Amino acid sequence: MRLTIVVSGFFFGFQTGDDSVTNRFVDDRSFDELRTGFTAAVSHELRTPLARIMALLDSADLPGADVHALLDQARAEVENAGELIDEILFLSELESGKEVVSLGRTNAIPVLEHVARELEGAASRAGVELVVEGDVDVDVPLRPRMLRMIAENLTENALRYAGHGSRFTLSVSQEGDNAVITASDDGAGVDAETLDRLFERFYRGDAARTTRGTGLGLAIVKHVVAAAGGDVEASGEAGHGLEVRCSFPAQLRTRGA
């Protein structure tokens, strides 16, 4: 059995009448709870690499320590923390509207092929075959940088979690009035709990906790697609791969639509 979840685009509603104050209070309280939870999650995620760096530096003082190897590991932790901060700031810009997602249209295949070439080395090390295919004439309502961000995060997610010997396909197609970017692999897949929480910030399933990554890649995909008026759908099951579909309307939907 395959399980499916759908994350739709933004929706903004307006209340009138006597219930508006109550609803605004509930919304404010919910926002405060969300902000508190997000702050706690960010603090935890930043403490982890900092704690590792401290442990590595302490180890460097021990007799017989391989200082160069420990410094290389510490450097990798610093880079991981920097990547995490960059992605948190990027998400903040997306949500505040400072980062423009849709500005004209971009032909998809050249961008997908460029990303595949850039990640070819990482794919070889992970033992994952990368494939790009689809309609060369399909455009998506995204800036090239935003499309590249989606393709990179979807591909890197597969390289981390699909498993050695798997095949990952990044494709684009025209389905009715929609342009669809699909990322699919035949690897390890995900269980029902992980599938249900796949687009949450910082969420990583038990099997993923030992791998590098910020836990923000698919959250960024969701926000970019939603900001362009599109929908994200994920389906899969343990042992049978994962598929993520990003569907974009022919005409950009406004947030109030």
N, C-alpha and C positions, 0 to 999 in steps of 0.2 A: 504493500500500500504506500502510495506517495502522498506526503502531506504538503499543503500549500498555504502560504501566507501572502497577503498583499498589503503594501504600504502605499497609500494614495498621496496625492499632492496636498498642498496646504489648503486649509479651509478656514475662512474668517467669517464669523457670524456676528450679528448685532442684535442687542436686546432692547426692547422698548417697554414702557409701562412700569408698574410697581415692582416687578421682579428684577429690574436692571441692577439695583444697588446690591441685592443679595447675590445675583450672579457674578457681579464684579468682585464682591468679597470672596466668593468661592474661587474665582479665577486667580485673584491675587494670592490667596492662601496656597493654591495649587502651584503657582509659579514660585512662591517662596520655598515650598517643599522641594520642587524640582531643582531650584538653584542650590539649596543646601545639599541635596544628594549629589549634584554634579560637582560641587566644590569638594565634597568629601572624596568622591571618586578620583578627581584630578590629584588631590593631595596624596592619596594612596598610590596612584600610578607613578607619581614623581618620586615618592619616598623609596620605591623599590629599586630603581637604578642608582639612586644616591646611596642607599645602604650597600649595594653591591660594590660601588666604587670605593666606599670606605673600607669594606672588608678586603678588597684587593690591595689597597694602599697599606693596610695593616699587615697583610701577608708579605708585602715587599720588604718589610723590616726583619722578617724571620731569617735565621741563618740558613744559607744554602738556597734561598729563594731565587727563582728565575725572574729577575726584575723586568727584563724586556718583555717576556710573555705576559706578566701581570699588567704592565703598562699598556700593552696592546689590548688586553681585555677591558681595562679601565677606559681606554679610548673608545672602544665599541659601546660601552655603557653610556658615555657622554654623548655619542652620536645618537643613540637610541632616545635619550632624554631630549635632545634637541629636536629630533623628528616628532616626538610626542608634543612638544610645545608648539612647533610649527602647525601641526594638524589641529590642535585646540584653537589656535588663533584663526586658522582658515575656516573652521566651523563657525566661530564667532562672527567672522566677516560675512559668511553666507547668511546666517540668521538675521544679522543686522541690516542686510541689504547693501552693504558696502562693496561686496564682491559681485560683479555683474556676471550672471551665468549665461543668459541668452542674449546674443547680439549678432543677428544674422543667422546663417546656416553654414554647416561644415560638412564636406564630403567625408564620410566615415572611414572607408577602407584605408586610405593613405595613413590616417592617424593610428588605426589599429595595427597596421603593418609596422609603423615606426615604433610603437610600444613593444611589439613582439621582438623586433630586432634589438632594442635596447635591453630587453630582459632575457635574451637568448642564453647568455652566460649563466645567469641565475637558474634558468630552467634546466640547463645541462647539469648543473651541480645538484639540483633537486631530483633529477631523473624524471622530469615531466616533459612530455612532448607538447610543443606549442603549435597551434594551427589557427590561421586567420582565413576566413572565407566569407562569402556573401555577395550581395549585389553592389557592384562598383558605382552605381548611379544613385544610391540612397544618401540623402543628406539628413542631418539631425539639427534641431534648433538649439545648438550650443556653440559657444566660442571654442576654438581649437584647444585651448588650454583646459577647459572644463571637460571636453570629451577625452582628452589625454588623461586627466585625473581619474575619470571613471575607469578607463581601460587599464591603467596602471594598478589601481586598487583591486579590481576584479582579478587581474592576472596574478598579482602578488599574493592574494588570498589563496588562490589555487596552488601556487608554488609552495606555500607554507603547509597547506593542510591536505591536499589531494593525495599525496603519497608517491613514493618511487614507483616508476613504471606506469603511471597514469597518463592520460591524454587530456589536454585542455584545449577547448575550441572557443575562440572569440569570433562572433559572427554578427552580421548586420543584414536585415531584411526589411522589406516593405510589406506590411500586413494591413490591407485596407488603406485607411487614411493614416495609419501609424507607422513610424520608423521604429524598429526594434533592435536593440543591442542585446545579444545573448551571450552569456558566459557559462559554459558547461564543462564538466569533467566527469570521468568514469572512475574516480578514485574512492577515497575512504567514506565520503558522504558525511551526513550529520544525523544525530538522533532527533527525536521530536522536540525535546526541550531546547536544544541548540537552534533548531530551525525556527522555533517560535521567537527566539531572542536574537536572531542573527544580525539585525540592524541596530541593536542597542550599543550605545557608546561603551567602550571598555569591556564589553562582554567577550569572554573567551571560554569555550567549552573545556572540560577537563583535559581532553587530549591535546588542546591547543596551548595550554598554559606553559608548557616547556619550550615553546617556539618563540622566536623573536617577533615583535609586532606591537603596535600601540593599541590595538583593539578599536581603532577609529576608522579603518579603511572602508568598511561597508557602511558605516554611519555617514561618511562623506559621500559615498555613492548615492545613498538614499536622499540626502539633502540636495545634492546637485540636481538629480533627476526631478525631485519634487519642485525645486525652484524653477525648473524649465516647464512646469505644468505636466510632468509625466508621472508614471507609476512604476514601482519596483515590485517584482514578484519573485519569490524564491521557492524552489521545490526540490525534494530529494529525500533520501533516507539513508540510514547507516549501511555502509557497504555497497551502495549503489550510486555514488556520485552526488553532485550538487549542480543545480542550474539556477542562474539568476537572470531574469529578463527585465530590461529597462525599456519601457514603451513610451514613445514621445508622440504627441498629437501633431497633425499637420499644421494646425494653427495653435499658437501658444495660448494656453488658458490663463486668464488672469486670476489672482488670488481670491477675488470676490465672486468668481464665476461659479 
